[in-house]
Amino acid sequence: MKKVFFALVSLLALAACNSSNAAEADMNNGDALEGVAFQIAKNYFFKNDQKIPANPKITTEEEFNKLFGMATTMGKDGMPTDIDFSKQFVLAIVLPQTDMATEIVPVKVEAKGDKLYYTYDVKVGEKQTFTIQPVSIIIIDKGVKQYENYEVILRNDQLMQENMKEVQAFLKECGAFFIATADSDQPRVRPFGVSEIINDRLYIMTGKVKDVFKQMAANGKFEICALKKSGSEWMRLSGTLVNDETLAVKEEFLNRNAGLKSMYKADDDNMAVLYITDATARFCSFSAPERKVHF
């Protein structure tokens, strides 16, 4: 089972650097998520002379035919699913070749603002005597809302957790990081120093008496900038902060950061722990292109 688990982690990490529960993004964060209908496209294969696309969205027949071929089989369902790119577009997930039995399972597509959140699962089975290239293609109608113009956010529980852990490891390595909030029309920036992953959420903490908390309460949108000590690598993290009054979470945060116990108590009506939702992290450096992940 350990081999299967690590195979899954490796596949997901390679699957989508630009990509957990999609409903999490909607908590205390404006408009509701809207379900988007889709159809599963069958009997297509990924051409092995092509590079796995970084963006799952494909809007033209020319681009699609460059990447995929038809895998016609016998029987009434043997023909590839028709795709009319004048009215439809596709979201395609392609994983690296593997000798593990692997299935990509579309779960749901939801719209919010100008983003499409595509949630999927990856099921990994036993080792095989041959290799496969796991592929999943779903078809979405462009519709009156022109969904083909929306930014696509891939959501997969295992991948989102790996992304979250990578972000927190970066923050820990930097030590101090700077968080910007909005004070009416005035941006405000100040240093923070602690973050923790608790119950599969990434938290920061502050005091309710501080102006920064009042700004977060009024507008949960934020941006963090963290710079490594080398000065050549940095990360920008944006999303929405949600206040969490769970006593057990506050206690765990303090247990991991004993130095804060002289200033805060879990039940003192001042300590605030806030978790990050709908997050986008951009990893940047002077020597490599920007890399973007979501959680």
N, C-alpha and C positions, 0 to 999 in steps of 0.2 A: 504493500500500500504506500510506503514512503516513496518508492520510485514513481508510482503513479502521481502522487501529490507534487513532487518536484518537477515532473514532466509538465503538469498543468501550469505551475507557476512560470516555468520557462516559456511555454507557448503564449501565455497571456502577456508576459512582459514584452515579448517581441511583436505581439499582434498589433498594438496601436499605441504609439507614444503620444499621439495627439488626442486621445480619448479622454453593493452600493445601490444603492437604492435610489432610483430616480425621483421617487416621491419625497425623499429627504430634502431635495433641493427646493421644495416648495414651502417648507416649514417657516412660518413667519417671514415670508419673502414674496409678498405681492400676489400677482394673479395666479390662479390655479393652473395646474398642468392639464392639458387637453389631449385626450387620446387621439391617435392618428392611425387610421386603418392601413393595413399592408397585406400583400400577398407574397407567399414564398415562391421564388423562381426555382424550378427543378431542371435537372439534366444539363447543367453547365459545368465546365472544368476550367481551372486557371492554367493559362499557358506557361509552361515551365521556363520559357526564355524571357519572361517579363519580370520586372521588379515588383514586389508586393506593394500596392499603393498605400501611401501614408494616410490619404483621405478616403474614407469609405464611400463618399458620394460620387456617383457617376451619372451625368446628365445627358450625354450624347451617345448615339449608337456607334459612332466612330471610335470613341474612347472605350466603350464597352467591348467591341469586337477586337480591339487591340489586345485586351487583357484576357478575354474569355472565349472559349470555343464551345460548340454544341456537343453534348454527349448523348446522342440518340440511342435509345434502347428499344427492345421489342415490347409489344403490349400496348394497350390503349393509353397508358400514361407515359409512353416512352419518348414522346416528342418534348423538346425543350419548351418551357413556358413562354408564351408570346409576350414581348415587351414593346410597347409603343412609346418611343422616346419623345414623340410630339406631345404626348399627354402625361407621360410617366417618367420617373427616374428611379434609380436603384441605390440601395446601400449594400455594399459588398464587404464582407469580412473574409480575409484570407490569412490562414496561419501557415507557418513554415512546415515543410515536409516533415513527417514523423512516422515511426513504425508503431505508434500507439493508436488503438482504435479511438478516434476522436470525432465528436459531433458538436457542431455549433448550433445552438437552439435559440432562435429569436423569441423574446419574451414580450416586449411591448415597445411602441414608439409613442412618445409624448411631445407635445409642443408647448413652449412657453417663451413669450417675448419673440426674439428672432432666432431661437435655438430649437433643434430637435434632439431629444434625449432617447437614444436607442439602447435599450437594456437587453442583454443576451446572456446566455449561459454557455459554458463549454463542458461537455461530458467526456471524460477520458476513461477508456476501458483497458483491456489487456494488450500486451505487446503482440505484434503481428509479425509475420515472416516477410512482409512487403511494406513499402512506404506509401503514404497517401498525402495529398495536399488538401487539408480541410478547407472547405469553402461554404459560405452561406450568403445567399443573395435574396434580398427582399425588394418588392416593387411597391412604390408609393405613387399615388396620383398627385400631380402637381397642384390641381385644384385652384380655387379662387384665391387662396392664401399664398400661392406660389412657394410651396414648401421647398422646392429645389434651391431656393436662394437662402435658406436658413443654414446657420452653422450647425454641424452635427457633433454631438457629444456622445461618445461610446461609454456605456456603463456596464461594468461587470464586477460582481462583488469581489472576486479575488484580485482582479487588476486594480480596482479602486483602493483596496487595502495596501497593495504593494506601492501604489503611487503615494498614498498618505504616509507610509513609513519612510519613503525616500525623501519626502518634503520635511518631515520632522527630523530625520538624520542630518539634513542640510542645516536646519535651524540650530540644532544642538552643536554642530561643528562650528558654526559662526559665533555662537555665544550670545551676543546681543544682536537684536534685529529691530528694525524701525517700522512702526505701524502708522499709517495715515488714515484719518477719519475726516468726516465733513462736519464743520461747525457753521451751519447756514451756508453761505457762499464762500467760506474761508476754509481751506484745507489745514489740518493740524497734524503734526508728526512728532512722535516721541519714541524713545527706546523701550523695548521689552526684553525680558531675558529668559522666560520659562515657557515651555509648551509640553503637553503630555497627550499621549493617545490613551484614552480610557473608554472602554466599551465600544471600540471601533469608531471613535470620534476623536478628532484632533482639537484639543482645548488650549486656550490661553487664559490668563486670569488677571484681574485688576481689582480695584476697590470701587464700590458704588458711590463713594463720596467724591471721586475724581471726575474732572470734566470729561476725560476720555470715555468713561462708562456712560455718562449722560449723552454724549455724542453717538455712541454705539446704540444706545437704547432708542434714540430718535431716528437713526439711520444705520442699519446694520451693515451696509456696504463698507468695505475697507480695502486697503492694499498694504502688503508687507514687502519690504525690501531687506534682503539679507546679503551681506558681502563676506566672502571667506577672507581669512587673514592674509592670503596670498595677494588679494586685491585684483585678481584676474578672473574670478568666477563669482557670479551673483545670481540670486533668484528673486523674482517678483511673484508674489502670491496674492490673488484677489478672490473675493467671494462675499459671503454674507455671514455675520456673526449672530448666533442665537444664544441668549442667556439661558443657563440651566440651573435651576434651584435645587437639584437633587443633592441631598445632604451627603450621601455616600460618595458621590463624585468629588465633592469638595474635600471630604476627608481623605480620599485617595490622593488627590492632588497635593495636599499638604504632607501626606506621608512620604511622597516621592521628593518633596522639596522642603526638608525640615527647617531650612533657614527662614522660611516664610512664617513659621509658627509664632515667632515673636511679634509679628505684625498683624496676623489674621487668625481667626478661628472659623471653623466651618459653619458655626451657628451664630456668628456675630452680627448678622444683618448688613455686613459691609462687603465681605468677600464675594466676588463675582467670578464665576467660571463660564466661559463662552466657547461654544464649539463652532467650527467652520463648516458651512454648507456651500454647495454649488461652486466648488473651488477650482481655480485654474492656476497652475504654477508654471512659470516660464523660467527655464534654466538657461543662463546666458554665460558667455565667456568671450575673451578676445580671440580664441583659437578655434571655435566651433560654431556652427549655426545654432540658433535658438531652438530649444526642445520644449514642447508644451505637454503637460499631463493634466488630468482632471481627477477629482474625487469628490 
